[in-house]
Amino acid sequence: MSTTELIEKKTIGEVEHIVHASGEWDGTGPVEFSDDGETWTEAWAPTIITGASGEEIRVEVAHPEFARVEVYRKGVRIPTKVTIRWSEQYPAASEEWSGKWDRSPMRHLGRTVRMVAFRQTFRDLLGDIRIEEEVDERDLPTAPTTDAAPKPDAEPKPDAAPVVERDWAAEFLAATTIEEIDVIEKDARAVRAFTPDKAGTDLHRTARNQRKAIAESAWALDHTPEPAATLSDAAAEDAPATERPAPRDYLPPQNRAGRRAASRKKKGRR
């Protein structure tokens, strides 16, 4: 039996309306992002790698690893400070929401960290409300259970083909182009291989790292300087030789005329 109907979901705007209207809200700090958990910024940009010759490589499909925010409540001396991680919040089980997260990582990770902070600060007002894109294990379909054991005399259908489970991680690592990564990732999302647990997180990280490695390799190949073109010995042998002019072409005109007259005189003697 599904428990999805027990999960109350609202937009981040509806949640903020509840919080602000309570009279208990005392402000929200800026959302900050980080790639390593040490350096934080409000305006996050995709990771940039500097090549050997100083060029910048902008990695595809990048996203911040962490987000944090502070929420203040009146009468409470210490603000609620929340830090979340991308891999724990990424809605991999939903192709629709995961696509939105990939296209706008700051927007979706940012409002998710605000929602988590609001829920922790105003639990008495929000209870267990989630925003639409938040990961919740209760959203996942439950595996059907069989009460009765199979009959011993039951014979398998002759036309039934064995189900072969795909090794998604191996397929990602074997991919050599971004297009192959896209196809495999689409198939994985169709069967919800990116589950909201450690296995799903590790699989998503494998796909992301392989995509990054392919992008870096392609960039390095495109920017490798070509060696200066030289004429090989074989090419030099095949080059057409320039003919040397006949010796008479070097003679002055008067000498050639004299030689012709001498030649006619010599023939007359014969």
Backbone torsions as a table, in degrees:
resi	resn	phi	psi	omega
1	MET	NA	129.4	-178.8
2	SER	-78.4	143.9	178.6
3	THR	-110.4	16.8	-177.8
4	THR	-59.0	-35.2	-177.2
5	GLU	-67.0	-16.1	179.9
6	LEU	-81.8	-11.3	-178.7
7	ILE	-91.4	116.9	178.2
8	GLU	-88.8	123.6	-177.4
9	LYS	-121.3	140.0	179.1
10	LYS	-138.0	168.7	173.2
11	THR	-79.4	162.9	178.8
12	ILE	-64.6	-30.1	177.4
13	GLY	-66.1	-40.7	178.0
14	GLU	-65.5	-38.4	178.6
15	VAL	-66.2	-44.0	179.0
16	GLU	-63.4	-35.1	177.9
17	HIS	-62.7	-43.2	178.8
18	ILE	-62.3	-45.0	-177.4
19	VAL	-66.3	-47.7	-176.9
20	HIS	-66.7	-36.6	-178.5
21	ALA	-73.0	-13.7	-177.6
22	SER	-72.5	-22.0	-175.8
23	GLY	79.8	-0.3	-179.4
24	GLU	-97.1	-16.9	-177.0
25	TRP	-73.1	135.4	-177.5
26	ASP	-125.5	22.1	175.6
27	GLY	118.1	155.1	176.9
28	THR	-128.5	130.3	178.7
29	GLY	-73.8	170.0	178.7
30	PRO	-69.0	146.9	175.3
31	VAL	-78.4	132.2	179.6
32	GLU	-119.9	150.0	-177.9
33	PHE	-124.1	155.9	-179.0
34	SER	-151.9	149.4	174.9
35	ASP	-96.8	-20.7	-176.4
36	ASP	-128.0	-2.2	-178.7
37	GLY	82.7	1.9	-179.5
38	GLU	-116.9	-47.2	178.6
39	THR	-96.7	123.4	-175.8
40	TRP	-118.6	147.2	179.4
41	THR	-149.7	149.1	177.4
42	GLU	-81.7	-27.4	-179.6
43	ALA	-112.2	94.3	-177.6
44	TRP	-85.2	146.4	176.9
45	ALA	-132.9	156.1	179.6
46	PRO	-56.2	150.0	-178.7
47	THR	-59.2	135.4	178.6
48	ILE	-118.0	126.7	179.6
49	ILE	-108.3	134.1	179.2
50	THR	-92.2	125.0	-179.6
51	GLY	-75.5	178.1	-176.5
52	ALA	-63.1	-32.3	-178.4
53	SER	-98.0	11.8	175.1
54	GLY	96.6	-4.3	179.8
55	GLU	-73.9	154.6	-180.0
56	GLU	-99.0	134.8	177.8
57	ILE	-111.7	119.1	178.0
58	ARG	-95.3	114.8	-174.2
59	VAL	-74.5	139.8	-179.4
60	GLU	-77.5	152.8	175.1
61	VAL	48.2	52.4	177.9
62	ALA	-94.4	161.8	180.0
63	HIS	-159.1	157.4	176.6
64	PRO	-70.5	147.3	179.4
65	GLU	-84.4	-28.5	-176.2
66	PHE	-135.5	156.4	171.8
67	ALA	-143.8	146.4	179.2
68	ARG	-144.9	158.3	179.9
69	VAL	-160.8	157.7	176.4
70	GLU	-119.0	136.8	177.5
71	VAL	-122.9	133.8	-176.7
72	TYR	-108.2	139.3	175.9
73	ARG	-123.3	137.1	-178.6
74	LYS	-62.0	138.8	180.0
75	GLY	84.1	-4.2	178.5
76	VAL	-112.0	122.4	-172.4
77	ARG	-69.8	-39.4	-175.3
78	ILE	-102.8	129.6	179.0
79	PRO	-71.6	159.2	173.6
80	THR	-82.4	118.4	-179.0
81	LYS	-112.0	120.6	-174.5
82	VAL	-122.1	136.0	173.9
83	THR	-125.6	129.3	178.2
84	ILE	-122.7	161.5	-179.2
85	ARG	-115.1	141.6	-177.8
86	TRP	-54.8	-50.0	-174.2
87	SER	-63.3	-23.4	-179.9
88	GLU	-87.3	-18.4	-176.9
89	GLN	-110.6	-16.2	-175.5
90	TYR	-61.1	123.3	-176.6
91	PRO	-80.4	67.2	-174.6
92	ALA	-64.7	-26.0	-177.3
93	ALA	-73.8	-14.5	-179.9
94	SER	-111.9	116.6	179.9
95	GLU	-64.5	-35.9	-179.5
96	GLU	-65.3	-52.0	-176.2
97	TRP	-73.3	-35.8	179.2
98	SER	-64.4	-35.5	176.1
99	GLY	-63.9	-39.9	178.0
100	LYS	-66.3	-40.0	178.8
101	TRP	-63.7	-40.5	-179.8
102	ASP	-65.1	-36.8	-178.5
103	ARG	-77.7	-34.4	-176.9
104	SER	-134.1	72.5	-174.7
105	PRO	-64.3	-39.6	-178.8
106	MET	-63.9	-45.2	-175.8
107	ARG	-60.6	-48.7	-172.0
108	HIS	-79.4	-39.9	176.9
109	LEU	-68.3	-33.6	-179.9
110	GLY	-66.7	-45.4	-178.5
111	ARG	-76.6	-21.9	174.9
112	THR	-69.3	-41.9	179.2
113	VAL	-66.8	-33.2	176.0
114	ARG	-66.1	-40.2	179.9
115	MET	-64.6	-43.2	178.9
116	VAL	-62.2	-41.4	179.5
117	ALA	-67.1	-41.3	177.4
118	PHE	-61.2	-42.6	-177.1
119	ARG	-65.7	-38.2	179.2
120	GLN	-72.4	-33.8	-177.5
121	THR	-80.3	-35.1	-175.6
122	PHE	-123.5	52.7	-179.3
123	ARG	-61.0	-33.2	-179.2
124	ASP	-68.9	-22.6	179.2
125	LEU	-95.1	-36.4	-172.7
126	LEU	-101.3	-21.8	-177.8
127	GLY	60.3	-121.7	-178.6
128	ASP	-114.2	29.5	179.5
129	ILE	-63.1	140.8	176.3
130	ARG	-119.8	156.2	168.0
131	ILE	-86.1	165.8	-167.8
132	GLU	-57.4	-34.9	-172.5
133	GLU	-97.0	0.2	-177.3
134	GLU	-69.1	141.9	179.1
135	VAL	-74.4	131.7	175.8
136	ASP	-144.4	125.7	-176.3
137	GLU	-61.5	-23.0	179.6
138	ARG	-71.6	-14.9	177.2
139	ASP	-77.0	-18.7	-175.4
140	LEU	-79.0	143.6	179.4
141	PRO	-67.4	140.2	178.8
142	THR	-87.1	144.3	-179.7
143	ALA	-70.8	134.7	179.6
144	PRO	-65.9	141.8	179.7
145	THR	-108.0	144.5	179.1
146	THR	-111.6	123.5	-179.1
147	ASP	-80.9	-36.7	-175.8
148	ALA	-94.3	138.0	177.0
149	ALA	-76.0	151.1	179.7
150	PRO	-63.4	144.6	179.5
151	LYS	-67.5	139.9	-177.7
152	PRO	-63.4	-28.2	-177.5
153	ASP	-93.2	6.6	179.7
154	ALA	-71.8	131.2	-179.1
155	GLU	-105.0	138.3	178.4
156	PRO	-66.9	148.9	178.5
157	LYS	-65.9	135.0	-177.0
158	PRO	-65.5	-28.7	-176.8
159	ASP	-88.5	-5.1	-177.0
160	ALA	-74.1	121.8	179.7
161	ALA	-89.8	142.5	179.3
162	PRO	-64.2	140.1	179.7
163	VAL	-84.3	119.4	-179.6
164	VAL	-100.5	118.9	179.9
165	GLU	-79.7	130.0	-177.1
166	ARG	-79.2	141.4	175.0
167	ASP	-90.5	91.3	-173.2
168	TRP	-63.3	-41.9	-178.6
169	ALA	-61.9	-42.7	179.3
170	ALA	-64.5	-37.9	179.1
171	GLU	-66.4	-40.3	177.7
172	PHE	-63.3	-43.4	-177.6
173	LEU	-68.7	-25.9	-179.9
174	ALA	-84.9	-12.4	-179.0
175	ALA	-67.7	143.1	-178.6
176	THR	-119.3	-5.2	178.9
177	THR	-135.2	159.1	177.4
178	ILE	-63.4	-35.3	-179.5
179	GLU	-63.1	-39.7	178.2
180	GLU	-64.7	-40.4	177.8
181	ILE	-60.2	-43.2	-179.2
182	ASP	-61.7	-42.7	-178.5
183	VAL	-66.0	-46.0	-179.6
184	ILE	-64.5	-40.8	-179.4
185	GLU	-65.0	-38.4	178.3
186	LYS	-63.5	-42.7	178.0
187	ASP	-64.0	-39.8	-178.7
188	ALA	-66.3	-38.8	178.8
189	ARG	-68.5	-32.9	-178.7
190	ALA	-63.0	-32.4	179.8
191	VAL	-103.9	10.6	178.7
192	ARG	56.7	47.7	177.8
193	ALA	-72.4	-24.7	179.0
194	PHE	-85.3	73.3	-178.2
195	THR	-72.7	151.2	-178.8
196	PRO	-79.1	57.7	176.3
197	ASP	-144.5	-172.8	-176.5
198	LYS	-61.5	-41.8	-179.4
199	ALA	-62.1	-44.1	179.0
200	GLY	-66.5	-38.0	178.1
201	THR	-65.2	-43.4	179.0
202	ASP	-63.9	-38.2	179.4
203	LEU	-66.5	-42.4	178.1
204	HIS	-63.1	-39.3	179.1
205	ARG	-66.0	-37.9	177.8
206	THR	-61.9	-45.2	178.9
207	ALA	-62.7	-43.3	-178.5
208	ARG	-65.6	-44.3	-178.4
209	ASN	-66.2	-37.7	178.5
210	GLN	-68.1	-38.8	176.4
211	ARG	-61.4	-41.8	179.5
212	LYS	-65.3	-42.6	-180.0
213	ALA	-64.0	-40.3	179.2
214	ILE	-65.0	-42.3	-180.0
215	ALA	-63.4	-42.3	179.7
216	GLU	-66.8	-40.0	179.9
217	SER	-64.8	-41.8	179.2
218	ALA	-64.5	-40.3	179.4
219	TRP	-64.5	-44.3	-179.4
220	ALA	-63.0	-37.4	179.9
221	LEU	-67.5	-39.1	-180.0
222	ASP	-69.9	-24.2	-175.4
223	HIS	-107.9	14.2	176.0
224	THR	-78.2	122.6	-178.9
225	PRO	-67.4	137.5	179.4
226	GLU	-83.4	142.1	178.1
227	PRO	-64.9	150.2	-179.3
228	ALA	-60.8	136.8	-178.2
229	ALA	-71.1	129.7	178.5
230	THR	-126.7	150.5	179.0
231	LEU	-86.2	115.5	-178.5
232	SER	-70.5	167.6	179.5
233	ASP	-64.0	-37.3	-179.5
234	ALA	-66.2	-40.1	179.3
235	ALA	-66.5	-35.4	179.6
236	ALA	-66.0	-35.5	179.3
237	GLU	-69.7	-33.9	-178.3
238	ASP	-78.9	-14.0	-178.1
239	ALA	-66.2	138.1	-178.4
240	PRO	-64.1	135.6	-179.2
241	ALA	-81.9	144.7	178.7
242	THR	-86.1	123.0	-177.9
243	GLU	-71.2	141.6	177.7
244	ARG	-83.5	131.0	-179.3
245	PRO	-59.1	150.2	177.0
246	ALA	-61.6	149.0	-177.0
247	PRO	-56.5	-33.9	-176.0
248	ARG	-68.4	-20.1	179.7
249	ASP	-70.2	-16.2	-179.7
250	TYR	-88.0	-10.3	-176.0
251	LEU	-78.5	145.6	175.7
252	PRO	-64.2	158.5	-177.1
253	PRO	-58.3	-41.2	-177.0
254	GLN	-66.5	-32.6	178.6
255	ASN	-68.3	-37.8	179.5
256	ARG	-67.2	-39.2	178.5
257	ALA	-64.6	-40.5	179.0
258	GLY	-63.9	-38.0	-179.5
259	ARG	-67.1	-37.0	178.7
260	ARG	-67.9	-39.1	178.8
261	ALA	-65.2	-39.0	178.8
262	ALA	-65.3	-35.9	-178.5
263	SER	-68.9	-39.8	178.6
264	ARG	-67.8	-37.6	178.8
265	LYS	-64.5	-39.5	-179.9
266	LYS	-66.2	-37.3	178.1
267	LYS	-68.6	-34.1	178.8
268	GLY	-65.6	-32.9	177.8
269	ARG	-65.6	-33.8	-179.9
270	ARG	-71.4	NA	NA
